[in-house]
Amino acid sequence: MTSSYLNFPDIDPVLVSIGPLFGYGPLNIHWYGVMYAVAFGLAYWLASRAAAKPGSGWTKEQVSDLLFYGFLGVIVGGRFGYVFFYNFEQLLAEPLYLFKTWEGGMSFHGGLLGVLLAMAWFARRYQKSYLELGDFVAPLIPLGLAAGRLGNFINAELWGRTTDVSWAMVFPNAGVMPRHPSQLYHVALEGFLLFVIIILVRRFKPATGTLGGVFLLGYGVFRFFVEFFREPDAHLRHVADAGLTMGQWLCLPMIAAGLGLIIYVNCRPAIPARGTK
């Protein structure tokens, strides 16, 4: 190992503390919570811009409802996914653990499933095509993911594996060995780069459903790659030692679904408009 590495920046995970209030302790506003707010704020801003374009077929009320459904999907699905994918044994031993959200624990893959179900509910209520809805939502997610991963970095959690690269960091509560700042790899790849790719593909006016497929494929590939540098959860180390981490196993169906969707929507025969032959 090289003796040259970066020190983790001294960032207080609590952005501001107000109080004490009403005789109780102070109200702490954490950076991680702020990053969640930033994520949904960015999604609302991007969705509102898209809806404001002539002929978009979207109203402000629909955008607000979509984001509300998406928020529920992320929170409920993220918690269920974390418990079932990453802590199922603890759930069996303590069923009420599912509801102990204050102890932390969210899963992107669970949140994605929650969002997909929320989108199905929204599409049925507003009579919108699910593929069109997927294309509308795809550009809204990556920047929010970047904000969330930046929150992970500020919290000094979900750090990377030990390494001797020149940009390695020593994280609090992660021992004395320098590690990959894998949270920032997530920010760069699943966040900014994936957003740019989706926007560039959108400029070519691809077949309906393509952008949703690009998101699934792109996130799956980038997350699969970053998992090689991220420290596996200690209680799931046996999964990683078998060849792939839990995150990588969960990315495989995403990659297959994204690639399959792109091929399907771009290779299926065009449906002629009514009145034509």
Buried (B, 14 or more C-beta within 10 A) or exposed (E): EEEEBEEBEEEEBEBEEEEEEEEEEEEEBBBBBBBBEBBBBBBBEBBBEBBEEEEEEBEEEBBEBBBEBBBBBBBBBBBBBBBEBBBEEBBEEEEEBBEEEEEEBBBBBBBBBBBBBBBBEBBEEBEBEBBBBBBBBBBBBBBBBBBBBBBBBBBBBBBBBBBEBEEBBBBEEBEEBBBBBBBBBBBBBBBBBBBEBBBEBBEEEBBBBBBBBBBBBBBBBBBBBBBBBBBBBEEBEEBBEEEBBBBBBBBEEBBEBBBEBBEBBEEEEEEEEEEEE
